[in-house]
């Protein structure tokens, strides 16, 4: 386990997750009887902060919550995980975000989120906490907050040489957004299509999606492919990241786990493909357990898994003749 703790600034959201399990996902207009209702922690930003902290990073969190019980729960959680909350604003008279989640017994889910206080997370909030992003090793943002705020935070970070990651989820059309301050863009295949203004049925090869996303300004794109692994695309070519095979119990929060682990790995100086492989392993391990925060594994658990099966950190398939061993081991710092 690395002895140096990378500093990761998470710019994101929190939403109280209200969860119910059903035998299957309901069809439009259909009512099902569910079970096991529970409230738990949700929101992509807080998920990423917890996972990064459990992997050993020094994490700071920038965001907005309401002055209600749900907001107090978040502060208690992140304090327990050792996350710096000096960038968190509590908005009086505002509700904390809430997400409604229905899971099925196959581990799939549908989610509807009311952003609440997250919608009021403004560029001025980022400016007030600017030292947190300017002095980090990696800044990580997602889009359960206003797009303008996320991009502004990454621009502040990028200007001082901080590695930046944008997870474009929930998906939006990014064709008219300046992504020049993004080092790594991390959509899944569905989100990649929306970011490019394509329909879900457009049959565009994944590698072509990555190339088109690169044209929007990021230095690298990682398209996550669920049980098929991931594809890392740069100007030098594309590298296939093989999946880690686990018994999936619940996939909810796996994308957040992947992004947090990617941030930690890059902050530790791993090359991009190696960082993606590490992130894929961390995300896979969380799928063996229910919920988000309770499923996130600590660094000792991940290292023990890697020691038992070292092939999970070394297998990758180059998918472009122009990608060489030299280019696929380039760090993000060398990409600047």
Helices and strands as residue ranges (DSSP letters): E 7-11, E 15-21, E 35-42, H 44-54, E 58-66, H 69-80, E 84-91, E 97-103, E 109-114, G 116-120, H 123-128, H 130-134, E 138-142, H 147-159, E 163-167, E 184-185, H 189-195, H 206-214, E 220-224, G 226-228, E 230-234, E 237-241, H 254-267, H 272-286, G 293-295, H 299-308, G 310-313, E 316-318, G 327-329, H 332-335
